[in-house]
Amino acid sequence: FPHTFHVHDVQFSILSIDGKTPPPLLSGPKDTILVWPGEEYRIALRFEDYTGIYMYHCHLLEHEDSGMMGQFLIE
């Protein structure tokens, strides 16, 4: 099953998927991406307006409830 990876309160750009340039369909700002098992995404996030705690998680509730969520701090 894929995971819908989401970051709260900030958008990001996809730099690469499995070391390759992402297709044009995936260009532009995102806050959620669909990640299949075994895929590796590199993303770039810009934090301009807010310092504090940000949350990320899988949007599938069963996955969230199983621990696929976390926080990170921007100072």
C-alpha positions as CSV (number, residue, x, y, z in Angstrom):
1,F,0.0,0.0,0.0
2,P,1.2,3.5,-0.7
3,H,1.5,6.2,2.0
4,T,0.1,9.7,1.6
5,F,2.9,11.7,3.3
6,H,1.7,15.1,4.5
7,V,3.5,18.0,6.2
8,H,1.4,20.6,8.1
9,D,1.7,24.4,7.6
10,V,4.4,24.3,4.9
11,Q,4.7,23.4,1.2
12,F,7.6,21.6,-0.3
13,S,9.2,20.8,-3.7
14,I,10.1,17.4,-4.8
15,L,13.8,17.3,-5.7
16,S,14.0,13.7,-6.8
17,I,12.3,10.3,-6.7
18,D,14.6,7.3,-6.4
19,G,17.5,9.6,-7.5
20,K,15.7,10.8,-10.7
21,T,14.1,14.1,-11.7
22,P,10.4,14.0,-10.9
23,P,8.0,14.2,-13.8
24,P,6.4,17.6,-14.7
25,L,3.1,16.5,-13.1
26,L,4.9,16.6,-9.7
27,S,6.5,20.0,-10.2
28,G,5.3,22.9,-8.1
29,P,4.5,23.3,-4.4
30,K,3.1,20.3,-2.5
31,D,2.0,19.6,1.0
32,T,1.1,15.9,0.4
33,I,2.7,13.2,-1.8
34,L,1.9,9.6,-2.6
35,V,4.8,7.4,-1.7
36,W,4.9,3.7,-2.7
37,P,6.9,1.1,-0.7
38,G,10.5,1.2,-1.6
39,E,10.4,4.7,-3.1
40,E,12.7,7.4,-1.8
41,Y,11.8,11.1,-2.2
42,R,14.1,14.0,-1.6
43,I,12.1,17.2,-0.8
44,A,13.0,20.8,-0.1
45,L,11.0,22.8,2.5
46,R,11.3,26.5,3.2
47,F,10.4,27.8,6.6
48,E,9.8,31.6,6.3
49,D,6.9,32.6,8.5
50,Y,6.9,30.4,11.6
51,T,9.3,28.9,14.0
52,G,8.1,26.2,16.2
53,I,6.8,22.6,15.9
54,Y,5.7,21.2,12.6
55,M,3.9,17.9,12.2
56,Y,4.2,15.2,9.5
57,H,2.2,12.0,9.0
58,C,0.6,9.5,6.7
59,H,-3.0,10.5,5.9
60,L,-4.2,6.9,6.2
61,L,-5.7,6.8,9.7
62,E,-4.7,3.2,10.4
63,H,-1.1,4.2,9.6
64,E,-1.3,7.3,11.7
65,D,-2.7,5.3,14.6
66,S,0.2,2.8,14.2
67,G,2.8,5.6,14.7
68,M,3.4,6.9,11.2
69,M,3.5,10.5,12.4
70,G,6.0,12.8,14.0
71,Q,7.0,16.3,14.7
72,F,10.1,18.5,14.1
73,L,11.2,21.8,15.5
74,I,12.3,24.8,13.5
75,E,14.1,27.5,15.5
